[in-house]
């Protein structure tokens, strides 16, 4: 049997300011995931860490516990490996006033 894998774009050319998050993605079938975040423009201001959030229903969210740096320069990429996440995944960050980053966020899922 061939392994199942999928790449999902969950944020494309989105400018994040303040409290921001990707679209939720239903990934309960996957055993592991890697999240990639790429800065499409030069970020402005100090950047917080991004956090992984999980949900049973795609509406009510809990921090999964993983945090990782947002990319600090145009075209820079950061990532986070994940396992043992529930059904829905998303990436969120709370940027301080005046900070902004334009992102491309992808989930790479494997059964």
C-alpha positions as CSV (number, residue, x, y, z in Angstrom):
1,X,0.0,0.0,0.0
2,X,1.3,3.4,-0.9
3,X,1.6,6.0,2.0
4,X,-0.9,8.8,1.8
5,X,0.5,12.3,2.0
6,X,-1.0,15.7,1.3
7,X,0.1,19.4,1.1
8,X,-2.5,21.9,2.1
9,X,-2.1,25.7,1.7
10,X,-3.9,27.2,4.7
11,X,-2.8,30.8,4.4
12,X,-1.6,32.5,1.2
13,X,-0.5,36.1,1.0
14,X,-2.2,37.0,4.3
15,X,-1.0,40.0,6.3
16,X,-1.0,39.1,9.9
17,X,-1.4,41.8,12.5
18,X,-2.7,41.5,16.1
19,X,-4.4,38.2,16.8
20,X,-4.1,36.1,13.6
21,X,-4.6,32.5,12.6
22,X,-4.7,30.3,9.6
23,X,-7.8,28.6,8.3
24,X,-8.5,25.4,10.3
25,X,-7.6,22.1,8.5
26,X,-9.1,18.7,9.2
27,X,-6.1,16.4,9.6
28,X,-7.3,13.6,11.9
29,X,-6.4,11.0,9.3
30,X,-2.7,12.0,9.4
31,X,-0.1,10.5,11.8
32,X,2.4,13.3,11.4
33,X,2.6,16.8,10.0
34,X,5.2,19.5,9.2
35,X,4.1,23.1,9.1
36,X,6.1,25.6,7.0
37,X,5.7,29.3,7.3
38,X,7.3,31.6,4.6
39,X,7.4,35.4,4.8
40,X,6.3,36.8,1.5
41,X,7.4,40.4,2.4
42,X,9.9,41.8,4.8
43,X,8.3,41.6,8.3
44,X,7.8,44.8,10.2
45,X,8.5,45.1,14.0
46,X,9.2,42.5,16.6
47,X,7.7,39.1,15.9
48,X,6.3,36.7,18.5
49,X,6.5,32.9,18.2
50,X,3.8,31.1,16.2
51,X,1.8,28.5,18.1
52,X,0.1,25.3,17.0
53,X,-3.5,25.0,18.1
54,X,-5.8,22.0,18.0
55,X,-9.5,21.5,18.0
56,X,-12.1,18.7,18.1
57,X,-14.6,20.7,16.1
58,X,-12.7,23.3,14.2
59,X,-14.3,26.2,16.2
60,X,-13.0,25.9,19.7
61,X,-9.2,26.0,20.0
62,X,-6.6,24.9,22.5
63,X,-2.8,25.5,22.4
64,X,-1.1,22.2,21.5
65,X,2.1,23.3,23.2
66,X,4.4,23.7,20.2
67,X,5.8,27.1,19.4
68,X,8.2,28.2,16.7
69,X,9.8,31.3,15.3
70,X,8.1,33.2,12.5
71,X,10.4,34.0,9.6
72,X,12.5,37.1,10.2
73,X,13.2,38.1,6.6
74,X,11.5,38.1,3.2
75,X,11.5,34.6,1.7
76,X,12.8,33.1,5.0
77,X,11.1,29.8,6.0
78,X,10.5,28.3,9.4
79,X,8.8,25.0,10.3
80,X,7.5,22.8,13.1
81,X,7.1,19.0,13.2
82,X,4.0,17.6,14.8
83,X,2.6,14.3,15.9
84,X,-0.3,13.3,18.2
85,X,-2.6,16.2,17.2
86,X,-6.4,15.8,17.2
87,X,-8.7,16.3,14.3
88,X,-8.2,20.0,13.4
89,X,-5.0,22.0,13.2
90,X,-4.2,25.7,12.8
91,X,-1.3,28.0,13.3
92,X,-1.8,31.2,15.3
93,X,0.2,34.2,16.5
94,X,-0.5,37.4,18.5
95,X,1.6,40.2,17.0
96,X,2.3,43.3,19.1
97,X,1.0,46.7,17.9
98,X,2.8,47.9,14.8
99,X,4.2,44.4,13.9
100,X,3.1,42.8,10.6
101,X,4.1,39.7,8.6
102,X,2.7,38.5,5.2
103,X,2.7,34.7,5.2
104,X,2.4,31.6,3.2
105,X,1.5,28.7,5.5
106,X,1.4,25.1,4.4
107,X,0.6,21.8,6.2
108,X,2.4,18.7,4.9
109,X,0.5,15.6,6.2
110,X,1.4,12.0,6.1
111,X,-0.7,8.9,7.1
